[in-house]
Amino acid sequence: MALVWVNQVAQGTVSPFDRGLAYGDGVFATMRTAATNQLAAVLFMDNHLSRLQQSCLRLGMHWQASEALTSQLLSLATQYPQHCIKLLLTRGEGGRGYQAPAQTQINEIVSVTPIPEHYQQWQQQGIALATSPIALARQPLLAGMKHLNRLEQVLIKSQPLVANTQDWLVCDTDGWVIESSMANIFAIIGGKVVTPAITHAGVSGVMREQFIDVLLQDGLKVMVKPMRYEDLTAAEHIVLTNSLFGVVDVHTIDQFQFSRWTHTSRFRHVLSVNLPS
């Protein structure tokens, strides 16, 4: 059962007229708590909060994390290590129809849930993907953000997974590879690391950003560019990144198989995202 706070009030409520509920008018972040150097922490918290702030600006919302909110997040990390914290921001109430009012009161909704147990197994064994029959719409004004309009992902997840697969590979309506249903994707091709450009669809995850940084620091070449399915299946190795499971290998996409990347476990260690057994 999730623990929930609304504007730092435990088990607080949200108005049925909230624009997040009515229109998906808001953004969110999914963060992981962990013990780093024996201190409880929200991994990459500053990056998550910065991305939320930038996403709010793109939607015409002015928000910055308060000291009270950051203190709450750090306190929750101490109480609930190895958990998931979801921070959801809505524009609040107001406005007739779709038009947002000039002045709004942003709501901050924080919830805490356990990290799915199978993520540790995914780190150890890797996963298999199948190509989703449902494509993402192209909308550059929303691309990259974790906004609250997730009906495409709901539809994708509503499809029964192919036998012996754990997630969907998702393309956009023009056939470009974007991501898995829950993670960003990287292909290692001829010693170079390639990841799809998130300019017209998909989410540019915080772990994607962190992973690119450590790859560059390690001296690897990273290319961010549009990718076709054929580019992906020509790779030697495939990995996924997200904030909860960190970095995992993909050993199969449809009928194509890939060997595990020898660097994956090392980069998980560098990023402090190994899940305990």
C-alpha positions in Angstrom: 0.0 0.0 0.0 1.3 3.4 -0.9 1.9 6.1 1.6 0.7 9.5 0.4 1.3 13.2 1.3 -0.4 16.2 -0.4 1.5 19.4 0.1 3.3 17.8 3.1 0.1 16.7 4.7 -0.1 12.9 5.4 -3.1 11.3 3.6 -4.1 14.7 2.3 -6.7 15.1 -0.4 -6.9 16.6 -3.9 -9.9 18.4 -5.2 -12.0 16.6 -7.9 -11.6 19.9 -9.9 -7.8 19.6 -9.9 -6.4 20.1 -13.4 -4.1 17.2 -13.0 -7.1 14.9 -12.6 -9.3 16.7 -15.2 -6.7 17.1 -18.0 -3.4 15.5 -17.0 -2.1 19.0 -16.5 1.1 18.4 -14.6 4.3 16.4 -14.4 5.9 13.8 -12.2 9.2 12.2 -11.2 9.9 8.7 -10.1 12.9 8.6 -7.7 14.7 5.8 -5.9 15.9 5.9 -2.3 19.1 4.1 -1.3 21.9 4.1 1.2 25.0 5.8 -0.3 28.1 5.6 1.9 25.8 4.5 4.6 23.7 7.7 4.4 20.2 7.6 3.2 19.6 9.5 0.0 17.3 10.1 -2.9 19.4 9.2 -5.9 20.0 12.1 -8.2 17.4 14.2 -6.4 18.7 17.5 -7.6 18.5 16.2 -11.2 14.9 15.1 -10.8 13.9 18.4 -9.2 15.7 20.4 -11.9 13.9 18.4 -14.7 10.5 18.9 -13.0 11.2 22.6 -12.8 12.1 22.8 -16.5 9.1 20.7 -17.5 6.9 23.0 -15.5 8.3 26.0 -17.3 7.6 24.3 -20.6 3.9 24.0 -19.5 3.8 27.6 -18.3 3.9 26.7 -14.6 6.3 28.4 -12.3 7.6 26.0 -9.6 10.7 25.4 -7.6 11.2 22.8 -4.9 10.9 24.4 -1.4 13.1 23.6 1.5 10.1 21.9 3.2 9.7 19.6 0.2 13.4 18.6 -0.1 13.5 18.0 3.7 10.5 15.8 3.4 12.0 13.8 0.5 15.3 13.3 2.5 13.4 12.3 5.6 11.4 9.7 3.6 14.7 8.3 2.2 15.9 7.8 5.8 12.6 6.1 6.8 12.2 4.0 3.6 15.6 3.0 2.0 15.4 1.0 -1.2 11.9 2.4 -2.0 10.3 4.4 -4.8 9.3 8.0 -4.2 6.9 9.5 -6.7 6.6 13.3 -6.8 3.7 14.5 -8.8 2.9 18.1 -9.5 -0.4 19.4 -10.7 -1.4 22.9 -11.8 -4.2 22.8 -9.1 -7.8 24.0 -9.5 -9.1 26.7 -11.8 -10.0 27.7 -15.2 -13.0 27.1 -17.4 -12.4 24.1 -19.7 -8.9 23.7 -21.0 -7.8 27.3 -20.5 -5.6 27.6 -17.4 -6.1 30.5 -15.0 -3.4 33.2 -14.8 -2.8 32.3 -11.1 -2.6 28.7 -9.9 -1.7 26.9 -6.7 0.5 23.9 -7.7 -0.2 20.8 -5.7 2.7 18.5 -4.6 1.7 14.9 -4.2 4.4 12.6 -2.8 3.9 8.8 -2.5 6.2 6.0 -1.3 6.0 2.4 -2.6 8.4 -0.6 -2.5 10.7 -1.2 -5.5 9.4 -4.2 -7.5 11.2 -7.3 -6.3 11.8 -8.6 -9.8 14.0 -5.6 -10.7 16.9 -7.2 -8.8 16.5 -10.3 -11.0 16.4 -8.2 -14.1 19.7 -6.7 -13.1 21.2 -10.1 -12.7 19.7 -11.9 -15.7 18.6 -9.2 -18.2 15.3 -9.1 -19.9 13.5 -9.7 -23.3 11.5 -7.2 -25.2 8.8 -7.6 -27.9 7.8 -4.8 -30.2 4.6 -3.1 -29.2 1.8 -2.9 -31.7 0.9 0.5 -30.3 3.0 3.5 -31.4 3.7 6.8 -29.7 2.3 10.0 -31.2 4.9 12.6 -32.3 4.6 15.9 -30.4 7.8 17.9 -30.0 6.1 20.3 -27.5 5.7 17.5 -25.0 8.7 15.2 -26.0 11.1 14.4 -23.2 8.8 15.4 -20.3 7.2 13.0 -17.8 3.8 14.7 -18.1 0.6 13.3 -16.6 -0.9 12.4 -19.9 0.2 8.7 -20.0 -2.7 7.1 -21.8 -0.4 5.9 -24.6 1.6 3.9 -21.9 -1.7 2.7 -20.4 -2.7 1.3 -23.8 0.7 -0.2 -24.4 0.7 -1.9 -21.0 -2.9 -3.2 -21.5 -1.6 -5.5 -24.2 -0.7 -9.0 -23.0 3.0 -9.5 -23.2 4.5 -12.0 -25.6 5.5 -15.2 -23.8 8.9 -15.0 -22.0 9.2 -11.2 -22.5 9.2 -8.6 -19.7 8.5 -5.3 -21.5 7.6 -3.7 -24.8 9.9 -2.0 -27.3 8.1 1.2 -28.4 8.4 3.1 -31.7 6.6 6.3 -32.8 4.0 6.6 -35.5 6.8 7.3 -38.1 8.5 4.1 -37.2 11.5 5.5 -35.2 12.6 3.6 -32.1 11.9 5.6 -29.0 12.2 3.6 -25.8 10.7 0.6 -23.9 7.4 1.2 -22.1 9.2 2.2 -18.9 12.9 2.9 -19.8 15.3 4.5 -22.2 17.2 2.3 -24.5 20.9 2.2 -25.6 22.5 0.1 -28.4 26.2 -0.7 -28.5 27.2 -0.9 -32.2 30.8 -1.3 -33.2 32.1 0.1 -29.9 29.9 3.1 -30.0 26.9 3.7 -27.7 23.8 4.9 -29.6 20.5 6.1 -28.0 17.4 7.5 -29.7 16.9 11.2 -29.9 13.9 12.2 -27.7 12.8 15.2 -29.8 9.3 14.2 -31.0 8.1 11.5 -28.5 9.2 9.6 -25.4 10.7 10.5 -22.0 14.2 11.7 -21.5 14.9 10.0 -18.2 17.2 11.2 -15.4 19.0 7.9 -15.4 19.5 8.3 -19.2 21.3 11.5 -18.5 23.4 10.0 -15.8 24.3 7.0 -17.9 25.4 9.2 -20.8 27.6 11.2 -18.4 29.4 8.1 -17.0 29.8 6.7 -20.5 31.5 9.9 -21.6 33.7 10.0 -18.5 34.8 6.4 -19.3 36.0 7.6 -22.7 33.2 5.9 -24.7 31.7 7.5 -27.8 28.0 8.3 -27.4 25.7 9.2 -30.2 22.2 10.6 -29.7 20.3 10.3 -33.0 17.1 9.0 -34.6 17.2 5.2 -34.8 15.3 2.7 -36.9 14.4 -0.9 -35.8 17.1 -2.2 -38.2 19.8 0.0 -36.4 18.8 -1.6 -33.1 18.8 -5.2 -34.2 22.3 -4.7 -35.7 23.7 -4.0 -32.3 26.0 -6.3 -30.3 24.5 -5.3 -27.0 21.4 -3.5 -25.8 20.8 -1.9 -22.3 17.9 -0.2 -20.7 18.0 2.6 -18.1 15.5 3.9 -15.6 15.6 5.4 -12.1 14.4 2.3 -10.3 16.3 -0.6 -11.8 19.2 1.5 -12.9 20.8 -0.3 -15.9 19.8 -3.7 -17.2 20.8 -5.8 -20.2 18.4 -6.8 -23.0 19.2 -10.3 -24.3 16.3 -10.5 -26.8 14.2 -8.3 -28.9 11.6 -10.2 -30.8 13.6 -12.9 -32.6 16.9 -11.1 -32.3 19.4 -12.0 -29.6 22.2 -9.9 -28.0 25.1 -10.8 -25.7 25.4 -9.2 -22.3 27.6 -6.1 -22.2 30.6 -6.7 -20.0 30.5 -3.1 -18.7 26.9 -3.1 -17.4 27.6 -4.2 -13.9 30.5 -1.8 -13.6 28.4 1.1 -14.6 25.7 0.1 -12.1 28.4 0.2 -9.5 29.6 3.6 -10.6 26.1 5.0 -10.5 25.3 3.3 -7.1 22.2 1.6 -8.5 22.9 -2.0 -7.7 19.8 -3.5 -5.9 20.5 -5.6 -2.9 19.8 -9.4 -3.1 
